[in-house]
Amino acid sequence: MNAAEKRARLRLARAEGIGAITARLLIARQGSALAAIAALPRLARGRPVGVPGEDAAAAEEQALARLGARLIVLDEPHYPPALAAIEDAPLALAVLGDPAHLARRAVAIVGARNASAAGRVLAERLARDLAAAGIVVVSGLARGIDAAAHEGALAGGVTVAVVATGLDRPYPPEHAALQARIAGAGAVVAEAPPGTAALPKLFPRRNRLIAGLALGVVVVEAAPRSGSLLTARLALEAGRELFAVPGSPLDPRARGANDLIRQGAHLVESAEDILAHLPTGPPAEPARLPPARPAAAEAAAAPAPREEVTAPAEPPGDDLAAARAALRTLLSPSPVTVDELIRRCPCSAPAVSAALLELDLEGRIERLPGNRVALASR
């Protein structure tokens, strides 16, 4: 991947109103991020889509370089293979530390910020023993269970912190030294650009990365409605193993983990309980984008692409118009899978996919986990 295409993927990742799933579909349809950006005004049918310019992308790259971090985009060699397998894997990641750790077998340990002393001790012990067994421990750098897991892993091996903020804005602030230690011995990962402060909406996005980087998620103390349980749900949707530490029914912090065990999560008392059920690799092959089409100057020298990786052809205009008309009837505020729409629409599958992409860019639909779509709420 050349530097221009890599920068274009960063720009597309930072575009307003375009999520990770839509960005990947755009690249697949147009053949490259450069071509996708050029096609956006036409596909969005006049709806403003804010794509940062070259200068903004270059400034972000320079800011990361000053921090000693590096930018990794989807399909580059260092992009984490387990994360690439989830449907909404981010186009771009900033990594402080050694990105090679992101490709190793990993377990996420998450839990309550207001954790009990016993919960912290157990989280630290689990992390230390997993790290000593060669497993990378992933967590979110938060207070409580997250911090205990990072500390335990640092004592026994390698840990990865996934942060919701920019790499230059450690959160919580008192964990700045811990973040630096993790970067020195493992890696710190951020989807947000440098300068991004802590905002509530960013933490669910961070949680999907925690679940995506790991082969399994361990919940230690979690309230019934908490970010830790969101991470557990995201792990299940990504096909990852789910583990939970049982707790006293008298402690409200144990209710979330106890409920997970009742629903089928593996009960955990030691690292051996986790290792016994941990897969050897990602549950599915990573979803790869088509190789970027060579620029005009390189086209003559470039070998012809293999048939199986060429970008899908643009459907005929009449077929696309018919698909848009049919979708206006089929879509509603209730989510439905794309496969179901294709079955019920009297048009070709490429036309339905292309029409959905245009409706997405126009802000008329929203994409949901599980390859589902629904009419956007207005």
N, C-alpha and C positions, 0 to 999 in steps of 0.2 A: 504494500500500500504506500503510495507516494505521499509527500508532505501536504500537497494540496487537498487530496481526498481526506486525509486525516483531519486537517483543519476544517474541512466542510462538515465532517461528522460532528465535530465539536460545535460548530455553528448550529447545526440541526438539533443537537441535544439541548441547546440553549434557546431554541425558538419558542416564542410564546404560543400557547394553544396547541402544541403538538406533543403528545405523549410518546413514551418509549415505543409502544406497540405501533402507533401510526408512523413514527419515524422509520422503523424497520420495514414496514410495508411500502413506504415511499421509496426507500432505497431499492427494495426488491423490484418494484414496478419500473423505476426509472433507470436502474442499472448502476447508479452511484449516488453518493450524497451531493456531489456537484450538480448532477443532472436533476436531482430531486429539488434542490433549492431553486434552480432555474425554472422548473415546472410549477412551483407553488402558486404564483399569481394566477395561472390558468386553472389549476385544479381547485383552488379555493373560490373561484368564481366571484372575485371581487372582495371577499372577506379579508380584512387586513390580517396578515400573518407576520409577526415580528421576528425576523431572522437577523441575528447580529451580523455586522459586517466583518470583513477581514481584519480591520484594525482592532475590534473588540476581542476577537478570537486570539490574535497575536498578543494582546495585552494580558489575557488570561494565561497563555502559555508562558509569558515572561514572569508573571507573578508566581506561578508554580515553580519555575526554575529558581527564583530567588529563595523560595522555601526549601529547595533541595528535593522537590517532589517531581513526579513525572506524570504525564498524561497517557492513558491507555484507552484506545477505542475498540469497539467490538470487532472481532476477527483478527486483531493483532495477536502475535504469539503469546504475550503475557496476559491476555485477558483471561480471567478465571473461567475454566471450562464448566464448573458446576453452575456458576452464575449465568453463563451464556445459555444454559438449557432452560431458563425460565422465560415465559413469553414476554415479560416486560423488562427484560434486562436493559440497563441503561446503555446508551450509545457511547458514553464517555465516563471514565473514572479518573480521579486524581489519587495517586498513591504516594505516600511518604514512607520510605523504607524499602524492603526487598519484595518486589512483586512476585518473585518465584514462590513465596509462601502461599500465595492465593491459589495456586494449582494443587496444593497438597490436600490430603484428606483432612477434613475439618468437622468439628462439632461446635455448635453454638450453645452457650449457656446464658440464659436470660432469667430475669425475675424482678422482684419488688425493689423499688428504690429505698423504701423504709423497711428494709429486711431485718429480721431478727438476728441476734448474734449467732444462734445455731445455724440459721440459713446461710449466713456469710461463711461460717467455718466449713460447712458442707460444700458450698460452691467452690471455695478455694481448694479444698481437698480433691474434689472431682477434677477441677481444671489442672491441678498439679499432676495428678496421676495420668490423666489423658495426655498431657504434654510430654510426660516422661515416656509414654508409649508411642510417641512419634506423631500424635494427633495435634493439629493446629486448633487452638481454642479461639472462637470468634465471639465477640460480644460488642455492646454498644457504648462503652465508656461512661455509662450513667452511674449514679450513686448506688450503693447497696450491692445487689448480687452481681451486676456487671463488673464493678470495680474489684470485688472479691475474686471473680473468675479471672480477670486479667492478672491480678497479683499472683494467684496460684499458678497460672500458666507460665508467668515470667520466672517463677522459681524452678519450674521443671522443664521448660522448653520454649515454645513459640506461641505467641498470641497475635490476633489481628483485631484491631478496633475499627468499627464502622461508625462514622460520625455523621450527624445530620447537618452540621454546619460546614463552613469552609475550613480547610486545614489550618488556617491562621487564626481561627476563633475557637479554641478548645472550650468544650462545654460538658459539664459545668466548669467554670474557670479554675476551681481548685484542683482539677484533674490535668492541668497543663503539664505538670512534671510527669505524671503517669503517661500521658500521650507521648511525650518525648521519649520515655523509656521504651514504650511499645514500638515506636518508629525505629529505635536503635536496634532492637532485638527481633522485631517482626515487621508489621506493616500497619499503617493507618490508611483507611479508605474513605473517600468522600465523593459523593455524586455532585454536591453543590460546588459552585466556584469559590475561589478565595474571596473573603470579605463577607460571606453569607453568615448572618447572625442566626441564633436559635429562634425558630418559629414553630408553633405547634404543628402546622401542616407538613413540616419536613420530617417529623419523626416516624410517621407511618411509612414514608418512602424509605427511610433508613432501615426500618424493620424488614422490609421485603429483601433488602440486600443481605441482612444478617441471615435470613432464612435461605436465600439463594446461594450464598457462599458455602453453606454447611451441608453435609450429608444427613445430619440429624440435629434436632433442637431439643435441649434439656430445659425444662421450666422448673425453677426453684422458687417457691413462694410467689404467688400472683393472685391479685384480687380478681373477682369474677369478670369485671370490665376493666381490662388493663392492656397496655401495649404489649406485654409479654404474651398474652393470649392471642393478640393479633398476629404476633410473630409465629405462634404455634399454628394458627389457621393458615397463614401464608406458606408455612413449611408443608402442611398437608396438601395444599393446592399444588405445590411444586413437586409432590411425590417424595418428600423427604421423611425420614423416620422421626417419630415424636416420642419423647421421654418426659417423665415428670417425677419429681421427688414428693412422696406423700408427707403430709403434715397433720398436726392435731386439728380435729374438727372444731376445737374451741378457738382456733386462731383464724380470723378472717383472711389473713394472707395465704392460708393453705387451701382455701376453697377452690381457687382456679386450678391448681395442680391436681387436687383430689378429683375434681370433675373430669379432667383430662384422662386420668387413670380409669375412671368409670366408663369413659367413652372408648377406651382401647389403647391409650398410650402405654408404653413400656414403663413399668415401675422401676425406679432407680434408687438403689442404696449405695452403690459403689461404681467406680469406673468400669469394672468388669461387666456390669449390667448393660452399659452402653456399648462397649466393644463387642459384646456377643451379638448385637443386632445391627451393627454399623455396616452399611454397604461398602464394597471395595472401590466404587467410583460413582459418578453421576448417574441418576436413574434413567437418563435418556441422552442420546446424542445431542450436543449443542445445536441449536437452530442457527444455521449459517446463512449469511446474506450472500447474494451473488457477488462474484468479484467485480470491482468497479470497472466499468468500460474504459478502455484506454483513451486518452485524449487524442485529438485528431493528429497531432504531430507524432504520436507513438503508434497509431493504428496500423500503419503499413508494416512496421517491424514486429508488431505483437502477433503471437500465434492466434489462430482462430479459437474462440472459446468452445469448450465442450458443450454439447447440446443440453446436458442436464443442469448446467448452472447458468444458462443465459436468462436474462430478465424476461418476465412474461410479456407477451405482445399486448399492445393496446387493443382493447375490444373495439369492434366497429361502432360508429356513432349511434346508429339506430338501436343496436343491442344495448348499449349503455343507457340510452334514453328510456328504453323499455324497462330496464332493470330499476332505474330510478323511480319510474312510475309505479312499478309493482311494490317496491319497498315502502312507498308512501302509505300503502294499504297494510302491508305486513308488519311494519314496525309500530311499537307502542312504548309507553313508559316502562312496561314490564320487560326485563331482560330476556333475550332469546339467543341461542347459539347461532353463529354464522352458518354452521352446517345445516341447521334447520331452515334458515332463510334460503339457502341454496336449493334445498329439496323442494321448497314450496314456491319458489320463484320460477316462472316460465321462461327463464333466460339462462344463458351459459354461466358457469361458475366464475370465469374471469370477469364477465360483465357485472355480476353481483359484487365481487370483491372490489372492482374498480368503482362501482357506484357507492359502495359503503365508504371507501377511502375519500371520495369527493364529499359525501355528506359529513364525514368526520371533520374534514378540513373547513367545511362551511359552518361548523359548530352545531349541526343539527342532530348528531348522535353522540353518545359517549360509549367508550369501550370499557368493558369490565373483565375481571379475571375469568378464566375458563372459556376464552374465545367467545364471549357474549357481547351483545350490543343492545342499546336501548335508546329511545328518543331522548334527547337532552332536555333537562328541565330548564324552563325559562323563567 
